């Protein structure tokens, strides 16, 4: 059994080495179709062991991908984008999965879990998709759609199917914030040009919805989301997307409560295992001060998140906020034990979620905890070395100044001497330090007064202590004048 890894690429010199490294783990051949690169894409592909073909770009992604399919010789094809790659754990599983199911009758391929990550930081962006990326090289499986192309079964046999590959994760960097808008502008332009020429596709509503949502035209995004929801066929693995876009768009465009409630209830009924919908609705309700409704939605959302979460899902972004707000609601109701548990769950999900940490510290303060108790509790949530700077800053304006100093000693970033004096309660010493610093600054300004015009001198004089503005025999004035003289000499 032979596996072909395929990709179409244009100016992908930055992404291609990672694609090649991932494909090399499972593929017997690698096919790179260059659609007009002006960088080193072709050279990098050849050096990495791929076969490289040129394709004259025709504004048709399906045509380019079918061109690549026609040059592949494998029994199976793994067709990903240049900015996609399998996780280190998943790449070795690709071949094993195909070999296990190669003899299965009626199975055409696999849908994989795609996770969008930030290209610069590698951080999860909180958006995922289920995408067709692995399929048999068969004459009835071809790409369709000049834009947002997808694999379609042209055999006419409805019994043929794609299976969801539960253990495979594909990372995608193409949705990083810096590239999303540019891609959506390009895609929208191509879609509208094609439709203006009378070439409409059954999936246009779905793709227009995504373009307008990314470009923040929420009214059009909501309208096309409703059209997409009514489609008899939707992209495999993308059935939830129109409901998400509709709910988010209605919230962002300030629609009425009744319309938002209806969109949420429809989504929750259609996808009862998806945590995103109650978490999105809970955030909307909380922001509108519908606290009881928010609390119910958040509780359902975190329950579903804990039961069904998969890496990269949007619920992973919303869950820390949901736990923290459930903690706040419990605290307001006098349920301190429940509040503490929610704050801790929030910090376990995102340890630098400051509002949750502040809530937990507030509870410690109300129960009369000592700094040592706080430090002991935080050891279970934080790395004392890596998180020391964050904790030192977070604790400075709390009733636990000695805990702040404890972490400051372990941090590379240090407090100023005056801040340290304030934290240890030496207020008089801190005040004396501030007076000394202010006096020195005033003296320095006074020493340079002669360099300014009379009008400028008058304005500056308003900012200076009286001792810097007038000649007097008073001891403090004489001391100030001596200081001015010294500073003038030091700075000439």
C-alpha positions as CSV (number, residue, x, y, z in Angstrom):
1,X,0.0,0.0,0.0
2,X,1.4,3.4,-1.1
3,X,0.6,6.8,0.4
4,X,0.9,10.1,-1.5
5,X,1.2,13.4,0.4
6,X,0.0,16.2,-1.8
7,X,-0.1,20.0,-1.5
8,X,-0.5,23.0,-3.8
9,X,1.7,26.0,-2.9
10,X,2.4,29.5,-3.9
11,X,5.2,31.4,-2.0
12,X,5.2,28.9,0.8
13,X,9.0,28.9,1.5
14,X,8.4,29.6,5.1
15,X,5.8,26.9,5.7
16,X,7.0,24.1,3.4
17,X,9.9,22.7,5.5
18,X,7.4,22.0,8.3
19,X,5.0,20.4,5.8
20,X,7.7,18.2,4.3
21,X,8.9,17.1,7.7
22,X,5.4,16.1,8.7
23,X,4.6,14.3,5.4
24,X,7.9,12.5,5.4
25,X,6.8,10.5,8.5
26,X,4.0,8.6,6.7
27,X,4.2,9.2,2.9
28,X,5.9,7.1,0.2
29,X,5.9,10.1,-2.2
30,X,5.4,13.8,-1.8
31,X,3.8,15.9,-4.6
32,X,4.1,19.7,-4.6
33,X,2.2,21.6,-7.2
34,X,3.6,25.2,-7.5
35,X,0.9,27.6,-8.7
36,X,3.2,30.5,-9.4
37,X,5.8,31.1,-6.6
38,X,8.3,33.8,-6.8
39,X,10.3,32.6,-3.7
40,X,12.2,29.4,-3.1
41,X,9.1,27.2,-2.7
42,X,10.1,24.8,-5.6
43,X,13.8,24.6,-4.6
44,X,12.9,23.8,-1.0
45,X,10.4,21.1,-2.1
46,X,12.9,19.4,-4.4
47,X,15.6,19.5,-1.7
48,X,13.2,18.0,0.7
49,X,12.5,15.0,-1.6
50,X,9.3,16.1,-3.2
51,X,8.3,15.9,-6.9
52,X,7.5,19.4,-8.1
53,X,5.1,20.3,-10.8
54,X,4.1,23.7,-12.2
55,X,0.4,24.7,-12.7
56,X,-0.7,27.9,-14.3
57,X,-3.1,29.5,-11.8
58,X,-6.7,29.9,-13.1
59,X,-8.4,31.2,-9.9
60,X,-9.6,27.7,-9.3
61,X,-8.4,25.8,-6.2
62,X,-10.2,22.6,-7.2
63,X,-8.5,22.5,-10.6
64,X,-5.1,22.9,-9.0
65,X,-5.7,20.2,-6.5
66,X,-7.1,17.8,-9.1
67,X,-4.0,18.4,-11.1
68,X,-2.0,17.2,-8.1
69,X,-4.2,14.2,-7.7
70,X,-3.6,13.2,-11.3
71,X,0.2,13.1,-10.7
72,X,0.0,11.1,-7.5
73,X,0.5,7.3,-7.7
74,X,-0.4,6.2,-4.2
75,X,-3.4,4.1,-3.2
76,X,-4.3,6.7,-0.6
77,X,-3.8,10.5,-0.6
78,X,-3.1,12.8,2.3
79,X,-3.9,16.2,0.9
80,X,-3.2,19.1,3.3
81,X,-2.5,22.8,2.8
82,X,1.1,24.1,3.1
83,X,0.3,25.8,6.4
84,X,-1.0,22.6,7.9
85,X,0.9,19.8,9.6
86,X,0.1,16.8,11.8
87,X,1.1,17.0,15.5
88,X,4.1,15.0,16.5
89,X,1.8,12.4,18.1
90,X,-0.5,12.2,15.1
91,X,1.9,11.9,12.2
92,X,3.1,8.3,12.9
93,X,-0.6,7.3,13.3
94,X,-1.6,8.3,9.8
95,X,-0.1,5.2,8.1
96,X,-1.4,2.9,10.9
97,X,-4.9,4.2,10.5
98,X,-4.9,3.8,6.8
99,X,-3.5,0.2,7.0
100,X,-6.1,-0.7,9.6
101,X,-9.0,0.4,7.4
102,X,-7.6,-0.2,3.9
103,X,-9.8,-3.2,3.3
104,X,-13.0,-1.7,4.6
105,X,-15.8,-1.8,2.0
106,X,-17.5,1.5,1.3
107,X,-14.9,3.6,3.3
108,X,-13.5,6.4,1.1
109,X,-11.4,8.2,3.7
110,X,-11.1,10.1,6.9
111,X,-12.1,13.4,8.5
112,X,-9.5,14.8,10.9
113,X,-9.6,17.3,13.7
114,X,-8.0,20.6,12.6
115,X,-6.8,23.0,15.3
116,X,-6.0,26.7,14.4
117,X,-2.9,28.0,16.1
118,X,-1.1,31.3,16.1
119,X,1.8,31.3,13.6
120,X,4.0,33.5,15.8
121,X,3.5,32.0,19.2
122,X,2.0,28.5,18.7
123,X,-0.9,29.4,21.0
124,X,-4.3,27.8,20.4
125,X,-6.7,30.3,18.7
126,X,-9.8,28.6,20.1
127,X,-11.2,27.6,16.7
128,X,-11.3,24.1,15.2
129,X,-12.8,22.3,12.3
130,X,-13.4,18.8,11.0
131,X,-11.9,18.5,7.6
132,X,-11.4,15.9,4.8
133,X,-7.7,15.4,4.4
134,X,-7.2,11.6,3.9
135,X,-8.9,9.6,1.1
136,X,-8.5,6.9,-1.4
137,X,-7.0,7.8,-4.8
138,X,-10.1,6.8,-6.7
139,X,-11.7,8.3,-9.9
140,X,-15.0,9.1,-8.1
141,X,-13.2,11.3,-5.5
142,X,-12.4,14.7,-6.9
143,X,-12.2,18.3,-5.6
144,X,-15.0,20.6,-6.5
145,X,-15.4,24.4,-5.9
146,X,-13.1,27.0,-7.3
147,X,-12.8,28.5,-3.8
148,X,-13.2,26.7,-0.5
149,X,-12.8,23.5,-2.4
150,X,-13.7,20.1,-0.9
151,X,-13.6,16.5,-1.8
152,X,-16.8,15.2,-3.3
153,X,-18.0,11.6,-4.0
154,X,-19.0,11.6,-7.7
155,X,-19.8,7.9,-7.7
156,X,-23.5,8.4,-7.0
157,X,-23.3,5.7,-4.3
158,X,-24.6,7.3,-1.0
159,X,-23.4,4.3,1.0
160,X,-19.8,5.4,0.6
161,X,-18.6,7.3,3.6
162,X,-15.8,9.2,5.4
163,X,-14.9,8.2,8.9
164,X,-13.9,10.6,11.7
165,X,-10.3,9.9,12.8
166,X,-10.5,10.4,16.5
167,X,-6.8,10.1,17.2
168,X,-5.5,12.5,14.6
169,X,-4.8,16.2,15.1
170,X,-3.8,18.6,12.3
171,X,-2.4,22.0,13.2
172,X,-3.2,25.0,10.9
173,X,-1.3,28.3,11.1
174,X,-3.3,30.0,8.3
175,X,-5.9,31.5,10.6
176,X,-3.4,33.6,12.6
177,X,-4.8,37.1,13.1
178,X,-2.3,38.7,10.8
179,X,-3.3,36.6,7.8
180,X,-7.0,35.9,8.3
181,X,-8.3,39.3,7.1
182,X,-6.1,39.2,3.9
183,X,-7.3,35.7,3.0
184,X,-11.0,36.7,3.6
185,X,-10.7,39.8,1.4
186,X,-9.2,37.6,-1.4
187,X,-11.8,34.9,-1.0
188,X,-14.7,37.4,-1.0
189,X,-13.4,39.1,-4.1
190,X,-13.1,35.7,-5.9
191,X,-16.6,34.6,-4.8
192,X,-18.3,37.9,-5.8
193,X,-16.5,37.9,-9.2
194,X,-17.6,34.3,-9.9
195,X,-21.2,35.0,-8.9
196,X,-21.3,38.2,-11.0
197,X,-20.3,36.0,-13.9
198,X,-23.4,33.8,-13.2
199,X,-21.4,30.9,-11.7
200,X,-23.1,30.1,-8.4
201,X,-22.3,27.2,-6.2
202,X,-24.5,25.5,-3.6
203,X,-21.9,26.2,-0.9
204,X,-21.6,29.9,-1.6
205,X,-23.7,30.9,1.4
206,X,-21.5,29.0,3.7
207,X,-18.3,30.6,2.4
208,X,-19.8,34.1,2.1
209,X,-20.9,33.8,5.8
210,X,-17.3,33.1,6.8
211,X,-15.8,35.9,4.8
212,X,-18.2,38.5,6.1
213,X,-17.8,37.4,9.7
214,X,-14.0,37.6,9.5
215,X,-14.4,41.1,7.9
216,X,-16.8,42.1,10.7
217,X,-19.8,42.7,8.5
218,X,-22.1,41.0,11.0
219,X,-25.4,41.7,9.4
220,X,-24.4,40.0,6.1
221,X,-22.7,37.2,8.1
222,X,-25.9,36.5,10.0
223,X,-28.0,36.6,6.8
224,X,-25.7,34.1,5.0
225,X,-25.4,32.0,8.2
226,X,-29.2,31.5,8.0
227,X,-28.9,30.6,4.3
228,X,-26.1,28.1,5.1
229,X,-28.2,26.5,7.9
230,X,-31.0,25.8,5.4
231,X,-28.7,24.0,3.0
232,X,-29.4,20.3,2.5
233,X,-25.7,19.6,2.3
234,X,-23.0,21.3,4.3
235,X,-19.2,20.8,4.4
236,X,-18.4,17.6,6.2
237,X,-17.5,18.5,9.8
238,X,-18.7,22.1,9.4
239,X,-22.3,21.6,10.4
240,X,-22.0,23.6,13.7
241,X,-20.3,26.6,12.0
242,X,-23.4,28.5,10.7
243,X,-25.0,28.3,14.2
244,X,-21.9,29.7,15.8
245,X,-21.6,32.5,13.3
246,X,-25.3,33.4,13.6
247,X,-25.2,33.5,17.4
248,X,-21.9,35.5,17.5
249,X,-23.0,37.9,14.8
250,X,-26.3,38.7,16.5
251,X,-24.5,39.4,19.7
252,X,-21.9,41.6,18.1
253,X,-24.4,43.6,16.0
254,X,-26.5,44.3,19.1
255,X,-29.6,42.3,18.1
256,X,-32.6,42.0,20.4
257,X,-32.7,39.5,23.3
258,X,-35.6,37.5,21.6
259,X,-33.6,36.9,18.4
260,X,-30.4,36.0,20.3
261,X,-32.3,33.6,22.6
262,X,-33.9,31.9,19.6
263,X,-30.5,31.4,17.9
264,X,-29.0,30.0,21.1
265,X,-31.9,27.6,21.8
266,X,-31.8,26.3,18.2
267,X,-28.1,25.7,18.3
268,X,-28.3,24.0,21.7
269,X,-31.0,21.7,20.5
270,X,-29.2,20.8,17.3
271,X,-25.8,20.2,19.0
272,X,-26.5,19.2,22.7
273,X,-22.9,18.1,23.3
274,X,-21.2,21.3,22.1
275,X,-20.0,23.5,25.0
276,X,-19.4,26.5,22.8
277,X,-23.1,27.6,22.6
278,X,-23.9,27.8,26.3
279,X,-20.5,29.4,27.0
280,X,-21.1,32.1,24.3
281,X,-24.6,32.7,25.5
282,X,-23.5,32.8,29.1
283,X,-21.0,35.5,28.2
284,X,-23.6,37.5,26.4
285,X,-26.1,37.2,29.3
286,X,-23.5,38.2,31.9
287,X,-22.5,41.3,29.9
288,X,-26.2,42.2,29.8
289,X,-26.4,41.7,33.6
290,X,-28.8,38.7,33.2
291,X,-26.8,37.0,36.0
292,X,-29.2,34.1,36.7
293,X,-29.4,33.2,33.0
294,X,-25.6,33.6,32.7
295,X,-25.1,31.3,35.7
296,X,-27.3,28.6,34.2
297,X,-25.7,28.8,30.8
298,X,-22.2,28.8,32.2
299,X,-22.9,25.8,34.4
300,X,-24.1,23.8,31.4
301,X,-21.2,25.0,29.3
302,X,-18.5,24.0,31.7
303,X,-20.2,20.6,32.2
304,X,-20.1,19.9,28.5
305,X,-16.6,21.3,28.2
306,X,-15.3,18.9,30.9
307,X,-17.0,16.0,29.2
308,X,-16.4,16.6,25.6
309,X,-13.5,19.1,25.2
310,X,-11.0,18.4,22.5
311,X,-7.7,20.3,21.9
312,X,-8.2,23.7,20.3
313,X,-12.0,23.9,20.8
314,X,-13.4,27.4,21.4
315,X,-14.7,26.2,24.8
316,X,-11.1,26.1,25.9
317,X,-10.9,29.8,25.4
318,X,-14.2,30.6,27.2
319,X,-14.0,28.1,30.1
320,X,-11.6,30.1,32.3
321,X,-13.9,33.1,32.1
322,X,-16.9,30.9,32.8
323,X,-15.4,29.4,35.9
324,X,-14.3,32.8,37.2
325,X,-17.8,34.3,36.7
326,X,-19.4,31.3,38.3
327,X,-17.1,31.9,41.2
328,X,-18.1,35.6,41.3
329,X,-21.8,34.6,41.3
330,X,-21.3,32.1,44.1
331,X,-19.3,34.7,46.1
332,X,-22.1,37.2,45.7
333,X,-24.6,34.6,47.0
334,X,-22.4,33.9,50.1
335,X,-21.3,30.5,48.8
336,X,-17.6,30.9,49.6
337,X,-16.6,27.3,49.3
338,X,-18.2,27.0,45.9
339,X,-16.6,30.3,44.8
340,X,-13.1,29.1,45.8
341,X,-13.6,25.9,43.9
342,X,-14.7,27.8,40.7
343,X,-11.8,30.2,41.0
344,X,-9.3,27.3,41.3
345,X,-10.8,25.6,38.3
346,X,-10.5,28.8,36.3
347,X,-6.8,29.1,37.3
348,X,-6.2,25.4,36.4
349,X,-7.6,26.1,33.0
350,X,-5.6,29.4,32.6
351,X,-3.3,30.1,35.5
352,X,-2.7,33.7,34.6
353,X,-6.4,34.6,34.5
354,X,-5.9,37.6,36.9
355,X,-9.6,38.1,37.8
356,X,-9.9,34.5,39.1
357,X,-6.7,34.9,41.1
358,X,-8.0,38.2,42.6
359,X,-11.2,36.5,43.5
360,X,-9.4,33.7,45.3
361,X,-7.2,36.2,47.1
362,X,-10.2,38.1,48.2
363,X,-11.7,34.9,49.7
364,X,-8.4,34.3,51.6
365,X,-8.5,37.8,52.9
366,X,-12.1,37.4,54.1
367,X,-11.2,34.3,56.0
368,X,-8.2,35.9,57.7
369,X,-5.6,33.8,56.0
370,X,-1.9,34.6,56.6
371,X,0.6,35.1,53.9
372,X,2.1,31.7,54.5
373,X,-1.4,30.1,53.9
374,X,-1.7,32.0,50.6
375,X,1.8,30.9,49.4
376,X,1.0,27.3,50.3
377,X,-2.2,27.4,48.3
378,X,-0.6,29.0,45.3
379,X,2.1,26.3,45.2
380,X,-0.5,23.9,43.9
381,X,-1.4,26.2,41.0
382,X,1.9,27.9,40.0
383,X,5.6,27.3,39.3
384,X,7.3,29.4,41.9
385,X,10.2,30.3,39.6
386,X,8.5,30.7,36.2
387,X,5.4,32.5,37.6
388,X,7.2,34.5,40.3
389,X,7.0,37.9,38.5
390,X,3.3,37.5,37.7
391,X,2.5,36.6,41.3
392,X,4.6,39.4,42.8
393,X,2.7,42.0,40.7
394,X,-0.7,40.4,41.4
395,X,-0.2,40.4,45.2
396,X,1.1,43.9,45.6
397,X,-2.3,45.6,46.0
398,X,-3.8,42.8,48.2
399,X,-3.7,42.3,52.0
400,X,-0.7,39.9,51.5
401,X,2.3,42.2,50.9
402,X,4.7,39.7,52.4
403,X,3.5,37.1,49.9
404,X,4.3,39.7,47.2
405,X,7.8,40.1,48.6
406,X,8.3,36.3,48.8
407,X,7.7,36.0,45.0
408,X,9.6,39.2,44.2
409,X,12.7,37.6,45.7
410,X,12.3,34.7,43.2
411,X,11.6,36.9,40.2
412,X,14.1,38.5,37.8
413,X,12.0,41.7,37.9
414,X,12.6,43.6,41.2
415,X,10.5,46.2,43.0
416,X,11.9,49.7,43.6
417,X,13.3,50.3,47.1
418,X,10.4,52.7,47.9
419,X,7.8,50.1,46.8
420,X,9.5,47.5,49.0
421,X,9.3,49.9,51.9
422,X,5.6,50.4,51.3
423,X,5.0,46.7,51.2
424,X,6.8,46.2,54.5
425,X,4.7,48.9,56.1
426,X,7.6,51.4,56.4
427,X,5.4,54.3,55.2
428,X,7.5,57.1,56.8
429,X,10.6,55.9,55.2
430,X,8.9,55.6,51.9
431,X,7.5,59.1,52.2
432,X,11.0,60.5,53.1
433,X,12.3,58.8,50.0
434,X,9.6,60.4,47.9
435,X,10.3,63.8,49.4
436,X,14.0,63.5,48.7
437,X,13.4,62.5,45.1
438,X,10.9,65.4,44.6
439,X,13.2,67.9,46.2
440,X,16.1,66.8,44.0
441,X,14.0,67.1,40.8
442,X,12.8,70.5,41.9
443,X,16.3,71.7,42.6
444,X,17.6,70.4,39.2
445,X,14.7,72.3,37.5
446,X,15.5,75.4,39.4
447,X,19.2,75.2,38.5
448,X,18.3,75.4,34.9
449,X,15.7,78.2,35.1
450,X,18.1,80.8,33.6
451,X,18.1,78.8,30.3
452,X,14.4,79.6,29.8
453,X,12.6,82.7,28.8
454,X,10.9,84.8,31.5
455,X,7.5,83.4,30.4
456,X,8.8,79.8,30.6
457,X,10.4,80.5,33.9
458,X,7.1,81.6,35.3
459,X,5.4,78.5,34.2
460,X,8.1,76.2,35.6
461,X,8.1,78.2,38.9
462,X,4.5,77.2,39.5
463,X,5.7,73.6,39.7
464,X,8.5,74.2,42.2
465,X,8.5,74.5,46.0
466,X,8.5,78.0,47.3
467,X,12.1,77.6,48.5
468,X,13.2,77.2,44.9
469,X,11.4,80.4,43.8
470,X,12.4,83.0,46.4
471,X,15.6,84.1,48.1
472,X,15.2,83.7,51.9
473,X,17.4,83.5,54.9
474,X,15.4,80.5,56.2
475,X,17.7,77.5,56.8
476,X,15.7,75.3,54.4
477,X,15.9,77.9,51.7
478,X,19.7,78.2,52.2
479,X,20.0,74.4,52.0
480,X,18.0,74.3,48.8
481,X,20.1,77.1,47.2
482,X,23.3,75.2,48.1
483,X,21.9,72.1,46.5
484,X,21.0,74.1,43.3
485,X,24.6,75.3,43.2
486,X,26.0,71.8,43.5
487,X,23.7,70.5,40.8
488,X,24.5,73.4,38.5
489,X,28.2,72.5,38.8
490,X,27.6,68.8,38.3
491,X,25.8,69.5,35.1
492,X,28.0,72.1,33.5
